[in-house]
Amino acid sequence: MAQQANIGELLSMLDSPLLSVRDDVTTVFKENLNSDRGPMLVNTLVDYYLETNSQPVLHILTTLQEPHDKHLLDKMNEYVGKAASRLSALLLLGHVVRLQPSWKHKLSQAPLLPSLLKCLKMDTDVIVLTTGVLVLITMLPMIPQSGKQHLHDFFDIFGRLSSWCLKKPGHVTEVYLVHLHASVYALFHRLYGMYPCNFVSFLRSHYSMKENLETFEEVVKPMMEHVRIHPELVTGSKDHELDPRRWKRLETHDVVIECAKISLDPTEASYEDGYSVSHQISARFPHRSADVSASSYVDTQNSYGNATSTPYSTCRLTLNTPGQLPQTLSSPSTRLLAEPPQVRCELVCLLSSLLAGYSLEPICSLWDDHSSNFSWKCPT
């Protein structure tokens, strides 16, 4: 009991306004983690982070090393299994995987991966689904060999969520459907880039069914018109692209670049073409600027630059001419009350980083509530 009280006191000190105090307490925690190989301290840190969103605790969790990686993955898996904590746990997972920890290869064997896939196949919360898809897109280049075991799950998720973009079940707020659609588009690029023979076979089989034809015409076909013919469709095979030996020579960034090479969309091909984040986001999401200056971004590999505050407006999803991807049409600004500002901001920035072609970039965490509008800022 005395030890728990001591841990609680140290946790509160982690959020001290004094940098020296935070640094000292962080050092104490890291020393304890190095000497104690049990799960108790990691479990406590995860509990505290999900309750408080403490950034110093997040820093500790995202820099954990073996054997605490298993404790962290098990604890996140526990929270993903509970509807009330699922979104927070997925956001934490996003923070962890974007840093590509040294133990990232273990993600393919962790119980957390099947839990994530089950969530994406069964959950009905569009915010959870969008966040989960973004996390999965980021994880796939780290664990490409997982396709051998989970390929049909990946494809089922794509099929399910692509139909969501058209059918809009449960009267989901349309701005969230825009985010989901963009996430599914990024998933399309990842699956086509990594497993083209198997993915095209799935598309042919799934969308030849009468009940799926409308989804294909309205959602999937425009995506297909924004990719090149994959060389593996000519020289490869379904078995070859699942062979673990295919992936041994490639690092995570190599897989991401290979996916970008087959894209005709400058947003997805930003690794190759050097497009700026501001160009990409404005092209995909042209918000009405009114009398507020447009947000500016600095395109870097590690962080976003400052962004001028702009109102966050409700958006409407439309399809334009054939071959053109969905655009957002701004409607009058309204306050989005369905989710806490922190969740909305993290989701937007998770989405932005994926559309920029990178692994998950540092997550924005500052929302300002100005009268009738939410505006958001990205720290340098």
C-alpha positions as CSV (number, residue, x, y, z in Angstrom):
1,M,0.0,0.0,0.0
2,A,2.9,2.4,0.9
3,Q,4.4,1.6,-2.5
4,Q,1.2,2.4,-4.4
5,A,1.0,5.7,-2.5
6,N,4.5,6.5,-3.4
7,I,3.8,5.7,-7.1
8,G,0.7,7.9,-7.0
9,E,2.8,10.8,-5.6
10,L,5.4,10.4,-8.2
11,L,2.8,10.3,-11.0
12,S,1.3,13.6,-9.8
13,M,4.8,15.1,-9.8
14,L,5.3,14.1,-13.5
15,D,2.9,16.9,-14.4
16,S,4.7,19.5,-12.3
17,P,5.1,22.9,-14.0
18,L,8.8,22.7,-13.1
19,L,10.8,21.0,-15.9
20,S,13.6,19.9,-13.5
21,V,11.0,18.1,-11.3
22,R,9.5,16.3,-14.3
23,D,12.9,15.3,-15.6
24,D,13.9,13.9,-12.1
25,V,10.7,12.0,-11.7
26,T,10.9,10.6,-15.3
27,T,14.4,9.4,-14.5
28,V,13.1,7.6,-11.3
29,F,10.4,5.9,-13.3
30,K,12.9,4.7,-16.0
31,E,15.3,3.4,-13.4
32,N,12.5,1.5,-11.7
33,L,11.5,0.0,-15.1
34,N,15.0,-1.1,-15.7
35,S,15.3,-2.9,-12.4
36,D,11.7,-4.2,-12.2
37,R,10.8,-6.6,-15.0
38,G,7.2,-7.1,-13.7
39,P,4.0,-5.6,-15.3
40,M,2.7,-3.6,-12.3
41,L,4.4,-0.3,-13.0
42,V,3.6,-0.4,-16.7
43,N,0.0,-1.2,-16.0
44,T,-0.2,1.7,-13.5
45,L,1.4,4.1,-16.1
46,V,-1.2,3.0,-18.8
47,D,-4.1,3.5,-16.3
48,Y,-2.8,6.9,-15.4
49,Y,-2.3,8.0,-19.0
50,L,-5.7,7.0,-20.2
51,E,-7.2,8.8,-17.2
52,T,-5.2,12.0,-17.4
53,N,-3.6,12.1,-20.9
54,S,-0.4,13.0,-19.2
55,Q,2.3,13.8,-21.8
56,P,5.3,12.9,-19.6
57,V,3.7,9.5,-19.0
58,L,3.1,9.1,-22.7
59,H,6.8,9.8,-23.3
60,I,7.7,7.0,-20.8
61,L,5.2,4.6,-22.4
62,T,6.4,5.2,-26.0
63,T,10.0,4.6,-25.1
64,L,9.6,1.3,-23.2
65,Q,12.0,-1.4,-24.0
66,E,11.9,-5.2,-23.6
67,P,10.5,-7.0,-21.6
68,H,8.0,-4.2,-20.9
69,D,6.8,-4.2,-24.5
70,K,4.7,-7.3,-23.7
71,H,3.3,-5.7,-20.6
72,L,2.3,-2.6,-22.6
73,L,0.8,-4.6,-25.5
74,D,-1.2,-6.8,-23.0
75,K,-2.5,-3.8,-21.1
76,M,-3.6,-2.0,-24.3
77,N,-5.2,-5.2,-25.5
78,E,-7.2,-5.3,-22.3
79,Y,-8.5,-1.8,-22.9
80,V,-9.2,-2.3,-26.6
81,G,-11.5,-5.1,-25.4
82,K,-13.7,-2.7,-23.5
83,A,-15.9,-0.3,-25.5
84,A,-15.6,2.5,-23.0
85,S,-11.8,2.7,-23.3
86,R,-11.3,1.4,-26.8
87,L,-10.7,4.8,-28.5
88,S,-8.2,6.0,-25.9
89,A,-6.3,2.7,-26.1
90,L,-6.2,2.9,-29.9
91,L,-4.9,6.5,-29.8
92,L,-2.2,5.3,-27.4
93,L,-1.3,2.5,-29.7
94,G,-1.0,5.0,-32.5
95,H,1.5,7.0,-30.5
96,V,3.5,3.9,-29.8
97,V,3.7,2.5,-33.3
98,R,4.5,5.8,-35.1
99,L,7.8,5.8,-33.3
100,Q,8.6,2.3,-34.7
101,P,9.9,0.8,-31.5
102,S,12.7,-1.7,-31.7
103,W,10.3,-4.5,-30.8
104,K,7.8,-3.6,-33.6
105,H,8.2,-7.1,-35.2
106,K,6.4,-8.5,-32.1
107,L,3.2,-6.7,-33.0
108,S,2.4,-9.5,-35.5
109,Q,2.3,-12.1,-32.7
110,A,0.7,-10.0,-30.0
111,P,-3.0,-10.6,-29.0
112,L,-3.5,-6.9,-29.6
113,L,-3.4,-7.4,-33.4
114,P,-6.4,-9.8,-33.5
115,S,-8.2,-7.5,-31.1
116,L,-7.7,-4.5,-33.4
117,L,-8.9,-6.5,-36.4
118,K,-12.0,-7.7,-34.5
119,C,-12.7,-4.1,-33.6
120,L,-12.5,-3.0,-37.2
121,K,-14.8,-5.9,-38.3
122,M,-17.4,-5.4,-35.7
123,D,-17.4,-1.9,-34.1
124,T,-20.0,0.6,-35.1
125,D,-18.3,3.8,-33.7
126,V,-17.0,5.7,-36.7
127,I,-14.4,7.5,-34.6
128,V,-13.0,4.2,-33.3
129,L,-13.1,2.7,-36.8
130,T,-11.2,5.6,-38.4
131,T,-8.6,5.6,-35.6
132,G,-8.2,1.9,-35.9
133,V,-7.8,2.0,-39.6
134,L,-5.1,4.6,-39.4
135,V,-3.2,2.5,-36.8
136,L,-3.5,-0.6,-38.9
137,I,-2.2,1.3,-42.0
138,T,0.8,2.4,-40.0
139,M,1.5,-1.1,-38.5
140,L,1.3,-3.0,-41.8
141,P,4.7,-1.9,-43.2
142,M,6.3,-2.9,-39.8
143,I,4.8,-6.4,-39.9
144,P,4.3,-7.2,-43.6
145,Q,4.6,-11.0,-42.9
146,S,1.3,-10.8,-41.0
147,G,-0.5,-10.9,-44.3
148,K,0.1,-14.7,-44.4
149,Q,-2.1,-15.1,-41.3
150,H,-4.5,-12.1,-41.4
151,L,-4.8,-11.2,-45.1
152,H,-8.5,-12.1,-45.3
153,D,-9.2,-10.0,-42.2
154,F,-7.5,-7.0,-43.9
155,F,-9.6,-7.4,-47.0
156,D,-12.8,-8.0,-45.0
157,I,-12.2,-4.7,-43.2
158,F,-11.7,-2.9,-46.4
159,G,-14.9,-4.3,-47.8
160,R,-16.9,-3.5,-44.8
161,L,-15.7,0.1,-44.4
162,S,-15.8,0.9,-48.1
163,S,-19.6,0.2,-47.9
164,W,-19.9,2.4,-44.8
165,C,-18.6,5.3,-46.9
166,L,-21.6,4.8,-49.2
167,K,-24.4,3.6,-46.9
168,K,-23.8,5.9,-43.9
169,P,-25.3,3.5,-41.3
170,G,-26.6,4.9,-38.1
171,H,-26.9,8.5,-39.2
172,V,-23.2,9.1,-38.6
173,T,-22.1,12.7,-38.7
174,E,-20.9,13.4,-42.2
175,V,-17.6,15.1,-41.2
176,Y,-16.6,11.8,-39.6
177,L,-17.6,9.9,-42.7
178,V,-15.2,12.1,-44.7
179,H,-12.4,11.1,-42.3
180,L,-13.4,7.5,-42.6
181,H,-13.5,7.6,-46.4
182,A,-10.0,9.2,-46.5
183,S,-8.7,6.5,-44.1
184,V,-10.2,3.7,-46.3
185,Y,-8.6,5.3,-49.3
186,A,-5.2,5.1,-47.5
187,L,-5.9,1.5,-46.6
188,F,-6.6,0.8,-50.3
189,H,-3.2,2.2,-51.2
190,R,-1.5,0.1,-48.5
191,L,-3.1,-3.2,-49.4
192,Y,-2.7,-2.7,-53.1
193,G,0.9,-1.6,-52.6
194,M,1.8,-4.6,-50.4
195,Y,-0.4,-7.4,-51.6
196,P,-1.5,-6.5,-55.2
197,C,-2.2,-10.0,-56.5
198,N,-4.2,-11.1,-53.6
199,F,-6.0,-7.7,-53.2
200,V,-7.0,-7.6,-56.9
201,S,-8.3,-11.1,-56.6
202,F,-10.4,-10.1,-53.6
203,L,-11.7,-7.0,-55.4
204,R,-12.8,-9.1,-58.4
205,S,-14.5,-11.6,-56.2
206,H,-16.1,-9.3,-53.7
207,Y,-17.4,-6.6,-56.1
208,S,-18.7,-9.0,-58.7
209,M,-21.6,-9.7,-56.3
210,K,-24.7,-7.7,-57.2
211,E,-25.1,-6.2,-53.8
212,N,-21.6,-4.7,-53.8
213,L,-21.7,-3.2,-57.3
214,E,-22.8,0.3,-56.2
215,T,-20.1,0.4,-53.6
216,F,-17.6,-0.5,-56.3
217,E,-18.8,2.2,-58.7
218,E,-19.1,5.0,-56.2
219,V,-16.3,4.3,-53.7
220,V,-13.7,1.7,-54.9
221,K,-13.5,2.4,-58.7
222,P,-12.4,6.1,-58.1
223,M,-9.6,4.7,-55.9
224,M,-8.5,2.3,-58.6
225,E,-8.2,5.1,-61.1
226,H,-5.5,6.7,-58.9
227,V,-2.9,3.9,-59.0
228,R,-0.6,2.5,-61.6
229,I,-0.6,-1.1,-62.7
230,H,1.5,-2.8,-60.0
231,P,4.5,-4.7,-61.5
232,E,3.8,-7.6,-59.2
233,L,0.6,-8.2,-61.1
234,V,2.8,-9.2,-64.1
235,T,5.8,-10.7,-62.5
236,G,4.5,-11.9,-59.1
237,S,1.9,-14.3,-57.7
238,K,-0.4,-14.6,-54.8
239,D,1.9,-17.0,-53.0
240,H,5.0,-15.0,-53.7
241,E,3.7,-11.8,-52.1
242,L,2.9,-13.7,-48.9
243,D,6.3,-15.4,-48.7
244,P,8.2,-14.1,-45.7
245,R,11.4,-14.1,-47.7
246,R,10.0,-11.3,-49.9
247,W,10.0,-8.9,-46.9
248,K,13.3,-9.8,-45.3
249,R,15.3,-7.4,-47.5
250,L,12.9,-4.5,-46.8
251,E,12.8,-2.1,-43.9
252,T,9.6,-0.4,-42.8
253,H,10.3,2.8,-44.8
254,D,11.1,0.7,-47.9
255,V,7.7,-0.8,-47.8
256,V,6.0,2.6,-47.4
257,I,8.0,3.9,-50.4
258,E,7.2,0.9,-52.5
259,C,3.5,1.6,-51.8
260,A,3.9,5.3,-52.8
261,K,5.6,4.4,-56.1
262,I,2.4,2.9,-57.5
263,S,0.2,5.9,-56.7
264,L,-0.9,8.5,-59.2
265,D,-2.2,10.6,-56.3
266,P,0.3,13.3,-55.2
267,T,-1.0,13.0,-51.7
268,E,-0.1,9.3,-51.4
269,A,3.1,9.7,-53.5
270,S,4.5,12.5,-51.4
271,Y,7.6,10.4,-50.5
272,E,8.6,10.4,-54.2
273,D,7.4,13.8,-55.3
274,G,8.1,16.1,-52.4
275,Y,4.6,17.6,-52.1
276,S,4.0,19.8,-49.1
277,V,1.5,18.9,-46.4
278,S,-0.4,22.2,-47.0
279,H,-0.8,21.3,-50.7
280,Q,-2.0,17.8,-49.9
281,I,-4.5,18.7,-47.2
282,S,-5.9,21.7,-49.1
283,A,-6.3,19.6,-52.2
284,R,-8.2,16.8,-50.4
285,F,-10.1,19.0,-47.9
286,P,-10.8,22.4,-49.3
287,H,-12.5,24.2,-46.4
288,R,-14.2,27.5,-46.9
289,S,-11.8,30.1,-45.6
290,A,-14.4,32.9,-45.1
291,D,-12.5,35.7,-43.5
292,V,-10.1,33.5,-41.6
293,S,-6.6,32.9,-43.1
294,A,-5.9,29.3,-44.3
295,S,-3.8,27.0,-42.1
296,S,-0.2,26.7,-43.1
297,Y,2.0,23.7,-42.4
298,V,5.7,22.9,-42.5
299,D,6.3,19.5,-44.1
300,T,8.9,17.7,-42.1
301,Q,9.6,14.0,-41.4
302,N,9.2,14.5,-37.6
303,S,6.7,17.2,-36.8
304,Y,4.1,19.6,-38.0
305,G,4.8,23.3,-38.0
306,N,2.6,26.1,-36.6
307,A,-0.9,26.3,-37.9
308,T,-3.0,29.3,-38.0
309,S,-6.3,28.6,-36.2
310,T,-9.2,28.0,-38.5
311,P,-12.8,27.0,-37.7
312,Y,-13.5,23.3,-37.9
313,S,-16.6,23.0,-40.0
314,T,-19.1,20.3,-40.6
315,C,-18.4,18.7,-44.1
316,R,-20.5,17.0,-46.7
317,L,-19.2,14.0,-48.7
318,T,-19.7,14.1,-52.4
319,L,-18.5,12.3,-55.5
320,N,-17.7,14.4,-58.5
321,T,-16.8,13.4,-62.0
322,P,-15.8,9.7,-62.7
323,G,-12.3,9.0,-61.5
324,Q,-12.3,11.9,-59.0
325,L,-12.1,11.1,-55.3
326,P,-14.6,12.4,-52.8
327,Q,-14.2,16.1,-51.8
328,T,-15.5,17.9,-48.8
329,L,-18.0,20.7,-49.1
330,S,-18.0,23.0,-46.1
331,S,-21.4,23.8,-44.6
332,P,-21.9,26.5,-42.0
333,S,-19.6,26.2,-39.0
334,T,-21.1,24.2,-36.2
335,R,-19.7,22.9,-33.0
336,L,-19.0,19.2,-33.0
337,L,-20.2,18.0,-29.7
338,A,-20.1,14.2,-30.2
339,E,-16.5,13.8,-29.0
340,P,-14.1,15.6,-26.6
341,P,-11.9,18.2,-28.3
342,Q,-8.8,16.1,-27.5
343,V,-10.1,13.1,-29.4
344,R,-11.1,15.1,-32.4
345,C,-7.7,16.8,-32.6
346,E,-5.8,13.6,-32.3
347,L,-8.0,12.0,-35.0
348,V,-7.5,14.9,-37.4
349,C,-3.8,14.8,-37.0
350,L,-3.6,11.0,-37.3
351,L,-5.5,11.4,-40.5
352,S,-3.4,14.2,-41.8
353,S,-0.2,12.3,-41.3
354,L,-1.4,9.3,-43.2
355,L,-2.6,11.4,-46.1
356,A,0.8,12.9,-46.2
357,G,2.3,9.5,-46.8
358,Y,4.2,9.2,-43.6
359,S,4.0,7.1,-40.6
360,L,2.0,8.7,-37.8
361,E,3.5,12.0,-37.0
362,P,3.4,13.7,-33.6
363,I,-0.2,14.1,-32.5
364,C,-1.6,17.5,-32.1
365,S,-3.0,18.1,-28.7
366,L,-4.2,21.7,-28.4
367,W,-7.8,22.7,-29.1
368,D,-9.2,26.1,-28.5
369,D,-12.9,26.7,-28.1
370,H,-13.8,30.1,-29.4
371,S,-17.5,30.9,-29.0
372,S,-19.3,28.9,-31.7
373,N,-16.2,27.4,-33.4
374,F,-13.5,25.0,-32.6
375,S,-10.1,25.8,-33.9
376,W,-6.9,23.8,-33.7
377,K,-3.2,24.4,-33.5
378,C,-0.2,22.1,-34.1
379,P,2.7,22.7,-31.8
380,T,6.2,23.1,-33.3
